[in-house]
């Protein structure tokens, strides 16, 4: 059984940084991603990484500020978030896929974490 355990959310002032972690267990993933959902908005893609060749993908809204990375030995993916803005406030979800598909869309992902709240104050 695949489990995704997220950690690292919290409250930070605008311009600050946070690092999210997502530890996986159960299977080797082909790709992993981060999505977020703000109140009243649809879930949106944030970043993704392919497990074997480490290609990375970012939404335009976070490119240059967020960095996704992975630690194979720990089966963990990270999202380093710098220069945070109030509009980054959302619940952030880790997602994992064992199959093929675009890493930037949610239907690709079969497994999801419970979500972690990120709040950026102005």
VMD Tcl script that builds the backbone (N, CA, C; Angstrom):
set m [mol new atoms 366]
animate dup $m
set s [atomselect $m all]
$s set {name element resname resid chain x y z} {
  {N N UNK 1 A 0.850 -1.195 0.000}
  {CA C UNK 1 A 0.000 0.000 0.000}
  {C C UNK 1 A 0.879 1.235 0.000}
  {N N UNK 2 A 0.575 2.142 -0.904}
  {CA C UNK 2 A 1.374 3.361 -1.026}
  {C C UNK 2 A 0.888 4.399 -0.027}
  {N N UNK 3 A 1.824 5.014 0.655}
  {CA C UNK 3 A 1.499 6.110 1.563}
  {C C UNK 3 A 2.381 7.300 1.265}
  {N N UNK 4 A 1.800 8.472 1.310}
  {CA C UNK 4 A 2.536 9.717 1.154}
  {C C UNK 4 A 2.348 10.521 2.431}
  {N N UNK 5 A 3.437 10.890 3.061}
  {CA C UNK 5 A 3.379 11.639 4.314}
  {C C UNK 5 A 4.057 12.980 4.108}
  {N N UNK 6 A 3.280 14.035 4.231}
  {CA C UNK 6 A 3.780 15.392 4.005}
  {C C UNK 6 A 4.116 16.056 5.329}
  {N N UNK 7 A 5.033 16.992 5.251}
  {CA C UNK 7 A 5.367 17.804 6.416}
  {C C UNK 7 A 5.989 19.108 5.940}
  {N N UNK 8 A 6.057 20.086 6.856}
  {CA C UNK 8 A 6.778 21.312 6.560}
  {C C UNK 8 A 5.936 22.548 6.327}
  {N N UNK 9 A 4.629 22.423 6.324}
  {CA C UNK 9 A 3.806 23.609 6.136}
  {C C UNK 9 A 3.838 24.498 7.365}
  {N N UNK 10 A 3.219 25.671 7.245}
  {CA C UNK 10 A 3.168 26.574 8.376}
  {C C UNK 10 A 2.831 27.980 7.966}
  {N N UNK 11 A 3.073 28.909 8.895}
  {CA C UNK 11 A 2.799 30.325 8.687}
  {C C UNK 11 A 4.121 31.055 8.514}
  {N N UNK 12 A 4.199 31.884 7.494}
  {CA C UNK 12 A 5.423 32.628 7.223}
  {C C UNK 12 A 5.048 33.995 6.669}
  {N N UNK 13 A 5.900 34.957 6.897}
  {CA C UNK 13 A 5.672 36.296 6.352}
  {C C UNK 13 A 6.065 36.341 4.880}
  {N N UNK 14 A 5.471 37.262 4.175}
  {CA C UNK 14 A 5.818 37.451 2.768}
  {C C UNK 14 A 7.325 37.685 2.626}
  {N N UNK 15 A 7.896 37.035 1.633}
  {CA C UNK 15 A 9.338 37.107 1.424}
  {C C UNK 15 A 10.111 35.998 2.107}
  {N N UNK 16 A 9.430 35.259 2.965}
  {CA C UNK 16 A 10.082 34.177 3.698}
  {C C UNK 16 A 10.142 32.893 2.905}
  {N N UNK 17 A 10.615 31.840 3.582}
  {CA C UNK 17 A 10.812 30.546 2.942}
  {C C UNK 17 A 10.230 29.423 3.788}
  {N N UNK 18 A 9.855 28.368 3.111}
  {CA C UNK 18 A 9.432 27.127 3.751}
  {C C UNK 18 A 9.910 25.974 2.879}
  {N N UNK 19 A 10.103 24.810 3.505}
  {CA C UNK 19 A 10.416 23.615 2.740}
  {C C UNK 19 A 9.421 22.522 3.096}
  {N N UNK 20 A 8.753 22.035 2.086}
  {CA C UNK 20 A 7.825 20.925 2.260}
  {C C UNK 20 A 8.540 19.616 1.940}
  {N N UNK 21 A 8.162 18.568 2.655}
  {CA C UNK 21 A 8.704 17.240 2.410}
  {C C UNK 21 A 7.558 16.262 2.192}
  {N N UNK 22 A 7.831 15.253 1.380}
  {CA C UNK 22 A 6.837 14.210 1.140}
  {C C UNK 22 A 7.572 12.880 1.068}
  {N N UNK 23 A 7.355 12.051 2.057}
  {CA C UNK 23 A 7.993 10.747 2.104}
  {C C UNK 23 A 7.031 9.692 1.573}
  {N N UNK 24 A 7.548 8.813 0.729}
  {CA C UNK 24 A 6.715 7.777 0.136}
  {C C UNK 24 A 7.126 6.399 0.638}
  {N N UNK 25 A 6.206 5.479 0.559}
  {CA C UNK 25 A 6.518 4.094 0.916}
  {C C UNK 25 A 5.637 3.180 0.090}
  {N N UNK 26 A 6.141 2.025 -0.200}
  {CA C UNK 26 A 5.317 1.034 -0.857}
  {C C UNK 26 A 5.716 0.710 -2.275}
  {N N UNK 27 A 6.043 1.695 -3.072}
  {CA C UNK 27 A 6.387 1.427 -4.465}
  {C C UNK 27 A 7.349 2.490 -4.978}
  {N N UNK 28 A 8.073 2.134 -6.023}
  {CA C UNK 28 A 8.915 3.110 -6.709}
  {C C UNK 28 A 8.055 3.927 -7.654}
  {N N UNK 29 A 8.156 5.239 -7.549}
  {CA C UNK 29 A 7.331 6.130 -8.343}
  {C C UNK 29 A 8.030 6.546 -9.632}
  {N N UNK 30 A 7.246 6.796 -10.661}
  {CA C UNK 30 A 7.793 7.299 -11.911}
  {C C UNK 30 A 7.931 8.818 -11.866}
  {N N UNK 31 A 6.991 9.464 -11.235}
  {CA C UNK 31 A 7.072 10.908 -11.070}
  {C C UNK 31 A 6.323 11.318 -9.805}
  {N N UNK 32 A 6.710 12.474 -9.292}
  {CA C UNK 32 A 6.038 13.026 -8.125}
  {C C UNK 32 A 5.836 14.510 -8.326}
  {N N UNK 33 A 4.775 15.009 -7.747}
  {CA C UNK 33 A 4.464 16.410 -7.952}
  {C C UNK 33 A 3.853 17.044 -6.725}
  {N N UNK 34 A 3.760 18.349 -6.798}
  {CA C UNK 34 A 3.086 19.155 -5.774}
  {C C UNK 34 A 1.975 19.947 -6.451}
  {N N UNK 35 A 0.830 19.927 -5.835}
  {CA C UNK 35 A -0.302 20.723 -6.267}
  {C C UNK 35 A -0.758 21.550 -5.071}
  {N N UNK 36 A -1.542 22.577 -5.334}
  {CA C UNK 36 A -2.074 23.375 -4.232}
  {C C UNK 36 A -3.510 23.773 -4.520}
  {N N UNK 37 A -4.214 24.012 -3.435}
  {CA C UNK 37 A -5.619 24.384 -3.536}
  {C C UNK 37 A -5.892 25.514 -2.559}
  {N N UNK 38 A -6.220 26.669 -3.101}
  {CA C UNK 38 A -6.553 27.831 -2.284}
  {C C UNK 38 A -8.063 27.872 -2.083}
  {N N UNK 39 A -8.518 28.530 -1.038}
  {CA C UNK 39 A -9.966 28.608 -0.778}
  {C C UNK 39 A -10.711 29.178 -1.978}
  {N N UNK 40 A -11.744 28.470 -2.393}
  {CA C UNK 40 A -12.566 28.946 -3.493}
  {C C UNK 40 A -11.969 28.745 -4.870}
  {N N UNK 41 A -10.813 28.091 -4.930}
  {CA C UNK 41 A -10.147 27.876 -6.224}
  {C C UNK 41 A -9.942 26.384 -6.483}
  {N N UNK 42 A -9.736 26.067 -7.753}
  {CA C UNK 42 A -9.466 24.682 -8.111}
  {C C UNK 42 A -8.025 24.316 -7.779}
  {N N UNK 43 A -7.811 23.022 -7.611}
  {CA C UNK 43 A -6.462 22.547 -7.374}
  {C C UNK 43 A -5.601 22.840 -8.594}
  {N N UNK 44 A -4.388 23.350 -8.367}
  {CA C UNK 44 A -3.525 23.698 -9.478}
  {C C UNK 44 A -2.148 23.074 -9.325}
  {N N UNK 45 A -1.521 22.849 -10.447}
  {CA C UNK 45 A -0.178 22.292 -10.485}
  {C C UNK 45 A 0.833 23.315 -9.988}
  {N N UNK 46 A 1.813 22.826 -9.222}
  {CA C UNK 46 A 2.883 23.687 -8.733}
  {C C UNK 46 A 4.232 23.260 -9.315}
  {N N UNK 47 A 4.604 22.003 -9.077}
  {CA C UNK 47 A 5.909 21.513 -9.534}
  {C C UNK 47 A 5.886 19.998 -9.586}
  {N N UNK 48 A 6.784 19.430 -10.403}
  {CA C UNK 48 A 6.881 17.979 -10.502}
  {C C UNK 48 A 8.293 17.581 -10.866}
  {N N UNK 49 A 8.608 16.326 -10.569}
  {CA C UNK 49 A 9.931 15.792 -10.884}
  {C C UNK 49 A 9.783 14.341 -11.313}
  {N N UNK 50 A 10.501 13.976 -12.379}
  {CA C UNK 50 A 10.507 12.583 -12.797}
  {C C UNK 50 A 11.562 11.849 -11.985}
  {N N UNK 51 A 11.226 10.659 -11.532}
  {CA C UNK 51 A 12.091 9.982 -10.561}
  {C C UNK 51 A 13.377 9.467 -11.181}
  {N N UNK 52 A 13.331 9.003 -12.412}
  {CA C UNK 52 A 14.501 8.340 -12.985}
  {C C UNK 52 A 15.504 9.310 -13.592}
  {N N UNK 53 A 15.020 10.362 -14.246}
  {CA C UNK 53 A 15.944 11.259 -14.942}
  {C C UNK 53 A 15.940 12.663 -14.379}
  {N N UNK 54 A 15.145 12.874 -13.318}
  {CA C UNK 54 A 15.147 14.153 -12.595}
  {C C UNK 54 A 14.767 15.347 -13.438}
  {N N UNK 55 A 13.977 15.144 -14.479}
  {CA C UNK 55 A 13.408 16.325 -15.139}
  {C C UNK 55 A 12.487 17.035 -14.170}
  {N N UNK 56 A 12.519 18.359 -14.203}
  {CA C UNK 56 A 11.655 19.123 -13.320}
  {C C UNK 56 A 10.718 20.017 -14.119}
  {N N UNK 57 A 9.587 20.291 -13.529}
  {CA C UNK 57 A 8.542 21.076 -14.174}
  {C C UNK 57 A 7.972 22.053 -13.138}
  {N N UNK 58 A 7.670 23.267 -13.585}
  {CA C UNK 58 A 7.141 24.283 -12.683}
  {C C UNK 58 A 6.018 25.055 -13.349}
  {N N UNK 59 A 5.081 25.499 -12.543}
  {CA C UNK 59 A 4.088 26.424 -13.056}
  {C C UNK 59 A 4.748 27.796 -13.203}
  {N N UNK 60 A 4.200 28.601 -14.074}
  {CA C UNK 60 A 4.771 29.937 -14.290}
  {C C UNK 60 A 4.731 30.777 -13.021}
  {N N UNK 61 A 3.745 30.554 -12.190}
  {CA C UNK 61 A 3.584 31.384 -10.994}
  {C C UNK 61 A 4.657 31.132 -9.937}
  {N N UNK 62 A 5.339 29.985 -10.003}
  {CA C UNK 62 A 6.345 29.683 -8.979}
  {C C UNK 62 A 7.753 29.553 -9.559}
  {N N UNK 63 A 7.866 29.561 -10.866}
  {CA C UNK 63 A 9.171 29.380 -11.505}
  {C C UNK 63 A 10.135 30.459 -11.037}
  {N N UNK 64 A 11.326 30.029 -10.647}
  {CA C UNK 64 A 12.329 30.958 -10.156}
  {C C UNK 64 A 12.267 31.176 -8.649}
  {N N UNK 65 A 11.186 30.754 -8.015}
  {CA C UNK 65 A 11.049 30.912 -6.562}
  {C C UNK 65 A 11.008 29.561 -5.841}
  {N N UNK 66 A 10.431 28.568 -6.466}
  {CA C UNK 66 A 10.304 27.238 -5.866}
  {C C UNK 66 A 11.265 26.269 -6.562}
  {N N UNK 67 A 11.741 25.300 -5.783}
  {CA C UNK 67 A 12.609 24.262 -6.336}
  {C C UNK 67 A 12.153 22.907 -5.823}
  {N N UNK 68 A 11.927 21.983 -6.753}
  {CA C UNK 68 A 11.576 20.626 -6.377}
  {C C UNK 68 A 12.815 19.750 -6.508}
  {N N UNK 69 A 12.965 18.850 -5.557}
  {CA C UNK 69 A 14.116 17.948 -5.585}
  {C C UNK 69 A 13.713 16.629 -4.930}
  {N N UNK 70 A 14.592 15.643 -5.056}
  {CA C UNK 70 A 14.282 14.341 -4.481}
  {C C UNK 70 A 15.516 13.708 -3.864}
  {N N UNK 71 A 15.257 12.810 -2.932}
  {CA C UNK 71 A 16.310 12.011 -2.312}
  {C C UNK 71 A 15.905 10.560 -2.497}
  {N N UNK 72 A 16.570 9.891 -3.432}
  {CA C UNK 72 A 16.198 8.513 -3.750}
  {C C UNK 72 A 16.343 7.593 -2.553}
  {N N UNK 73 A 17.406 7.778 -1.807}
  {CA C UNK 73 A 17.672 6.881 -0.682}
  {C C UNK 73 A 16.580 6.964 0.372}
  {N N UNK 74 A 15.985 8.136 0.489}
  {CA C UNK 74 A 14.938 8.343 1.498}
  {C C UNK 74 A 13.537 8.275 0.894}
  {N N UNK 75 A 13.460 8.067 -0.420}
  {CA C UNK 75 A 12.154 8.062 -1.095}
  {C C UNK 75 A 11.350 9.305 -0.729}
  {N N UNK 76 A 12.008 10.435 -0.780}
  {CA C UNK 76 A 11.400 11.684 -0.339}
  {C C UNK 76 A 11.570 12.749 -1.408}
  {N N UNK 77 A 10.530 13.520 -1.600}
  {CA C UNK 77 A 10.586 14.667 -2.506}
  {C C UNK 77 A 10.391 15.929 -1.674}
  {N N UNK 78 A 11.076 16.977 -2.079}
  {CA C UNK 78 A 11.046 18.240 -1.347}
  {C C UNK 78 A 10.556 19.361 -2.255}
  {N N UNK 79 A 9.964 20.369 -1.634}
  {CA C UNK 79 A 9.617 21.592 -2.349}
  {C C UNK 79 A 10.146 22.756 -1.525}
  {N N UNK 80 A 11.227 23.331 -1.996}
  {CA C UNK 80 A 11.794 24.516 -1.354}
  {C C UNK 80 A 11.088 25.739 -1.917}
  {N N UNK 81 A 10.468 26.502 -1.045}
  {CA C UNK 81 A 9.683 27.658 -1.461}
  {C C UNK 81 A 10.326 28.919 -0.901}
  {N N UNK 82 A 10.822 29.761 -1.786}
  {CA C UNK 82 A 11.460 31.021 -1.402}
  {C C UNK 82 A 10.641 32.190 -1.916}
  {N N UNK 83 A 10.914 33.353 -1.369}
  {CA C UNK 83 A 10.236 34.582 -1.791}
  {C C UNK 83 A 8.730 34.386 -1.810}
  {N N UNK 84 A 8.222 33.833 -0.748}
  {CA C UNK 84 A 6.798 33.512 -0.693}
  {C C UNK 84 A 5.939 34.770 -0.730}
  {N N UNK 85 A 4.786 34.631 -1.359}
  {CA C UNK 85 A 3.835 35.727 -1.506}
  {C C UNK 85 A 2.502 35.321 -0.871}
  {N N UNK 86 A 1.694 36.292 -0.478}
  {CA C UNK 86 A 0.376 35.939 0.088}
  {C C UNK 86 A -0.450 35.057 -0.853}
  {N N UNK 87 A -0.288 35.234 -2.154}
  {CA C UNK 87 A -1.057 34.410 -3.100}
  {C C UNK 87 A -0.578 32.969 -3.161}
  {N N UNK 88 A 0.506 32.643 -2.482}
  {CA C UNK 88 A 0.941 31.256 -2.382}
  {C C UNK 88 A 0.194 30.506 -1.272}
  {N N UNK 89 A -0.600 31.230 -0.513}
  {CA C UNK 89 A -1.368 30.602 0.558}
  {C C UNK 89 A -2.327 29.569 -0.001}
  {N N UNK 90 A -2.223 28.345 0.522}
  {CA C UNK 90 A -3.036 27.236 0.019}
  {C C UNK 90 A -2.733 25.991 0.830}
  {N N UNK 91 A -3.533 24.963 0.601}
  {CA C UNK 91 A -3.176 23.629 1.065}
  {C C UNK 91 A -2.364 22.984 -0.044}
  {N N UNK 92 A -1.194 22.507 0.308}
  {CA C UNK 92 A -0.300 21.896 -0.668}
  {C C UNK 92 A -0.379 20.378 -0.553}
  {N N UNK 93 A -0.547 19.733 -1.698}
  {CA C UNK 93 A -0.687 18.291 -1.754}
  {C C UNK 93 A 0.467 17.672 -2.525}
  {N N UNK 94 A 1.013 16.637 -1.971}
  {CA C UNK 94 A 1.993 15.820 -2.652}
  {C C UNK 94 A 1.266 14.730 -3.430}
  {N N UNK 95 A 1.772 14.408 -4.615}
  {CA C UNK 95 A 1.150 13.387 -5.446}
  {C C UNK 95 A 2.217 12.505 -6.070}
  {N N UNK 96 A 1.854 11.256 -6.313}
  {CA C UNK 96 A 2.812 10.313 -6.879}
  {C C UNK 96 A 2.160 9.461 -7.954}
  {N N UNK 97 A 2.955 9.151 -8.971}
  {CA C UNK 97 A 2.460 8.359 -10.083}
  {C C UNK 97 A 3.425 7.227 -10.402}
  {N N UNK 98 A 2.862 6.059 -10.702}
  {CA C UNK 98 A 3.675 4.940 -11.155}
  {C C UNK 98 A 3.536 4.733 -12.656}
  {N N UNK 99 A 2.692 5.516 -13.291}
  {CA C UNK 99 A 2.444 5.321 -14.709}
  {C C UNK 99 A 2.936 6.470 -15.549}
  {N N UNK 100 A 2.598 6.405 -16.815}
  {CA C UNK 100 A 2.968 7.447 -17.749}
  {C C UNK 100 A 1.888 8.526 -17.777}
  {N N UNK 101 A 2.247 9.672 -18.231}
  {CA C UNK 101 A 1.305 10.772 -18.348}
  {C C UNK 101 A 2.021 12.069 -18.054}
  {N N UNK 102 A 1.411 13.152 -18.460}
  {CA C UNK 102 A 2.032 14.448 -18.198}
  {C C UNK 102 A 2.163 14.678 -16.700}
  {N N UNK 103 A 3.334 15.025 -16.228}
  {CA C UNK 103 A 3.505 15.248 -14.791}
  {C C UNK 103 A 2.886 16.545 -14.300}
  {N N UNK 104 A 2.331 17.335 -15.190}
  {CA C UNK 104 A 1.791 18.636 -14.781}
  {C C UNK 104 A 0.283 18.642 -14.604}
  {N N UNK 105 A -0.357 17.493 -14.763}
  {CA C UNK 105 A -1.808 17.465 -14.600}
  {C C UNK 105 A -2.193 16.437 -13.548}
  {N N UNK 106 A -3.216 16.726 -12.790}
  {CA C UNK 106 A -3.590 15.896 -11.655}
  {C C UNK 106 A -4.066 14.494 -12.040}
  {N N UNK 107 A -4.732 14.278 -13.196}
  {CA C UNK 107 A -5.177 12.905 -13.512}
  {C C UNK 107 A -4.026 11.908 -13.656}
  {N N UNK 108 A -2.805 12.394 -13.853}
  {CA C UNK 108 A -1.662 11.496 -13.963}
  {C C UNK 108 A -1.384 10.774 -12.652}
  {N N UNK 109 A -1.762 11.390 -11.566}
  {CA C UNK 109 A -1.368 10.920 -10.245}
  {C C UNK 109 A -2.445 10.076 -9.585}
  {N N UNK 110 A -2.009 8.914 -9.132}
  {CA C UNK 110 A -2.932 7.990 -8.471}
  {C C UNK 110 A -2.914 8.148 -6.960}
  {N N UNK 111 A -1.783 8.552 -6.422}
  {CA C UNK 111 A -1.619 8.606 -4.972}
  {C C UNK 111 A -1.451 10.055 -4.520}
  {N N UNK 112 A -2.118 10.367 -3.419}
  {CA C UNK 112 A -2.111 11.739 -2.910}
  {C C UNK 112 A -1.876 11.752 -1.404}
  {N N UNK 113 A -1.167 12.792 -0.958}
  {CA C UNK 113 A -0.992 12.997 0.466}
  {C C UNK 113 A -2.200 13.679 1.075}
  {N N UNK 114 A -2.140 13.896 2.369}
  {CA C UNK 114 A -3.278 14.456 3.097}
  {C C UNK 114 A -3.342 15.973 2.985}
  {N N UNK 115 A -2.273 16.583 2.530}
  {CA C UNK 115 A -2.242 18.035 2.394}
  {C C UNK 115 A -1.619 18.707 3.607}
  {N N UNK 116 A -0.921 19.800 3.349}
  {CA C UNK 116 A -0.322 20.586 4.426}
  {C C UNK 116 A -0.577 22.067 4.141}
  {N N UNK 117 A -0.974 22.792 5.168}
  {CA C UNK 117 A -1.351 24.190 5.006}
  {C C UNK 117 A -0.119 25.075 4.960}
  {N N UNK 118 A -0.100 25.950 3.974}
  {CA C UNK 118 A 0.909 27.000 3.886}
  {C C UNK 118 A 0.175 28.335 3.896}
  {N N UNK 119 A 0.523 29.186 4.840}
  {CA C UNK 119 A -0.105 30.493 4.955}
  {C C UNK 119 A 0.984 31.557 4.927}
  {N N UNK 120 A 0.841 32.495 3.992}
  {CA C UNK 120 A 1.812 33.573 3.849}
  {C C UNK 120 A 1.112 34.880 4.196}
  {N N UNK 121 A 1.599 35.533 5.222}
  {CA C UNK 121 A 0.995 36.787 5.656}
  {C C UNK 121 A 1.678 37.974 4.991}
  {N N UNK 122 A 0.905 39.017 4.775}
  {CA C UNK 122 A 1.462 40.204 4.099}
  {C C UNK 122 A 2.036 41.192 5.101}
}
mol reanalyze $m
mol bondsrecalc $m
mol representation Tube
mol addrep $m
